[in-house]
Amino acid sequence: MGLRAEHLATPDGTRLAVNDGTLEPDDVTTLRPSDPSLPIEELRKRYKEDGYLFLKGILPREAVLKAREEYFNLMVPTGLLEEGTKPVQGVFSSIKSADEFPGIGAGAAGGNGRPGGESAAHFIDLALEAHYKDWYTEDLCRHPKLLDFVSNFTSWGEKTLPLRRTLLRNNVPGTKPIGVHYDQIFLRHGEPTSVTAWVPIGDIKLSGGGLIYLENSEPIGLKLEEEFTKNARESGMTEEEARNAFNNNMMSTGLISEKPAQFAREHNRRWLVSDYSAGDVVLHQPHMIHASTINEDPEKVIRLATDLRFCDSSKPYDKRWTNYYEVGDGV
């Protein structure tokens, strides 16, 4: 069944729902946007201070919307979309159950297993297929505007490696959102030097299930990772077992919490929230803690986004991410 939550209004009047109920006005503040044309040293300073860099309009809007259109064209046979609407709009069907369209890699199944039951099989097959299409793997994931920016921003230059494994996620209104986590959990076979680029594929309203970041949380994520490593060693795990995102010290999904509101209050932090436009990208650090809200878009627009990772090829990196995403690939 779709999720239900009691929730209160944010300062601008938008209601935000998460797994454990509410994000109250005191729980949230605004994600800081940055113009990609700012001096590169200022952008690096913001990334270091904030743990993220919210780049407005760095990708051509038309290129992002083209990928969105291709994705939903592929999904038409599943009945995902509302009859009479255009695929690029991504409006969820009013006669279908959200259970038929679970999110890929969103903690819907333990150990990165296949989400959904028999009713979701057709959709999941096509959602996986989308990960291998040229309009996605080449035209969007390796868009020269983003590659050139990351190469310059990190000073990696020709050593910049876009990792092939990506997570193309849909978020149908009412479905399970992404729980609380940081990315290094899933990249432990390499040094914590990668850069994640979260790319919304279409416009996302504040209530539309976009990503939220816990303010000043890089130190919290780093401390948690040190504790996980220490506990793994003390419990007698091998090095390989300790690196596993789904080991006995972790949740079966690799997440650190399914309760964003409670987690933020326990750490005396606020969630950083924003709406997003096609063309925006958020870069974040390996231990930066983030999650997402429940998609409650009033027009039933499906949230579509992807996670891309970049690394310095001259340093140890998690080579499991050089393969395309597969269900149950253990990452």
C-alpha positions, 0 to 999 in steps of 0.5 A: 500500500502507499505510505500515509503520514501526518505532517505539518507545514514548512515555513512557506506553507508546503507540507513535507512528509517522511517515513516517520511522519512530519518535518515541522517548521523547525526541522527544515531550512533551505538548500543553498543554491549556487550559480555554476558561473561563480569563481571556481574557488568560491564553489570549492569553498561552498562544497567544503563548508556545506558538504554539497554544491547545489548547481542551478541550471548546469545542464541544458534543460532540453537535454534533461527533459529529452531523457525524461521523455525517453524514460516514460515512453519506455514505460507506457506499456506498463500503464504507469501514466495517466491516460491523455497526458504526455510521457514527458509530463510523467503523470501517474495513472489514477487507476493504478496502484503505487505498489506496481511501481516500486523505486529501484535501489530505494531500500524497498528490498533488502540487500539491493534485491528486486523490489515489488511482487509479480504485479511489478515485474513488467515495470521493474524489467523496463526500469532496469532496461532503462539503465542501459539505453544510450539516451541515458548512459551516454546522452545524460550520464556523460553529458559534456557540461557535467563532465567538464565541470566535475573535471575542473571543479575537482582538478582531476582533469583527464583522471576524472572517471564517471563510474558506470553503475548508476541509480535511475530511480522513479518515485511514484506519488505515495511510494516509499522514499529513500531512507537516511544514508551516506554514499560511502556505505556503498563505496567502501571498496575504495577511498572516500574521495568520490563525488556524487552528482544527484540529477533530477530528471524533470522539475520537482516541487518541494512536495514532490519527493526530492532529495533532502540533506542534513545540514553539517552532516559530513562529520556525523557520517564520518563518525558513523563510518568509523564506528561501523568499521570499529564494530565490524573489526571487534565482532571478528568480521573479515575485511571483506565482510566489514566492507559489505553495506549489508553486513550484520552491523547495518540495516538490510538495506544499507541505510542508517535510519528509516526515520528522517525526522527522528534522526535529525532531532537526535543529532540537533540538525535540520533538513535542507530542502528545495524544489528542483528544476530540470538542469539542476545538479547537486554534488555531495561528499561521500559522508554527507547524509541525505534522504528524500521526502514522500512524493505528494505532488498535487498533480501526481507528477512522478519524481525521476532522478539519478545518482551519478558517481565520479572518481579520480582514476589515479587513486583506489576506487570501488571497481564494483561501480564500473559495471552497470547496475543490476538487481542483487549485485551486492553493492 
